[in-house]
Amino acid sequence: MNPWFRIHQRDPEAPMRLYCLPYAGGSASLYRGWGAGLTGVAEVVAVQLPGRENRIGEPSVAAMPVLVDRLTRAMLAEPARPYALFGYSMGARVAHHAAHVLSAAGRPPERLFVAASPGPAAPPGPAAHHLSEPDLVAHLRRLGGTPDEVLDSAELRRLVLPAVRADLAVVETAAQPAGPPLSCPVHAFAGRTDPEASPDRMAAWGVETCGDFVLDTFDAGHFFIHADPAGLLARVRANLVPVAARPVAAPAAVAA
């Protein structure tokens, strides 16, 4: 199995795949339960970035071009099959860049789902990847997604913070993807009280596609993937069901 991908529940007869990218410091385990919720619609492929879980021995990647090049090479090496992309927070920006690269290679996604990440055209917020450890910990506490037992432990911080810092650098130093907007529909999800990616800032994703754009909101903060996981998955499924039901010609294989 390619180290970039974890399939927690195989569904080879599903008509498409959903590649899922985590938030900063997150791992493929974030999507462990999604396969059961999308059975028969999409086989869920959780992306495992370097520097975490089974890839903890690999250095994290801190530059968007390097990360996207390595990820898309791995995706293009897979058998050609209709697919969609889902990215949460930092993962949304990586998924967006990957969608551009894959589209240019003749393998565009059917859908791009982006969650809890301001649109690339939105004014950038304060950078966090260069913060001191105490300030970075305070930033993570404010967002609310990292368990206190991790942030309170010096040993766990040594394991977790390098990946978090690298992931933040990926987003905060990235340029806009080259080329025209995507042709696929973009579906954005925002938490109404998210201090980082408010619905207004998420609306900026609308300029990133020539296709349909939908903005969905949750009565939650930045980590509604934890506050309402069933609700988020249900909305993703509802969006994918019509795509999975229609005949979609598999794209031609493209050499990596």
Secondary structure, DSSP 8 states (H G I E B T S, - for coil): --TTEE-SS--TTSSSEEEEE--TT--GGGGTTHHHHTTTT-EEEEE--TTSGGGTTS-----HHHHHHHHHHHHHTS----EEEEEETHHHHHHHHHHHHHHHTT---S-EEEESS--TTS------TT--HHHHHHHHHHHT-S-HHHHT-HHHHHHHHHHHHHHHHHHHT----SSS-BSS-EEEEEETT-SSS-HHHHGGGGGGBSS-EEEEEESS-TTHHHHSHHHHHHHHHHHHHHHHHS----------
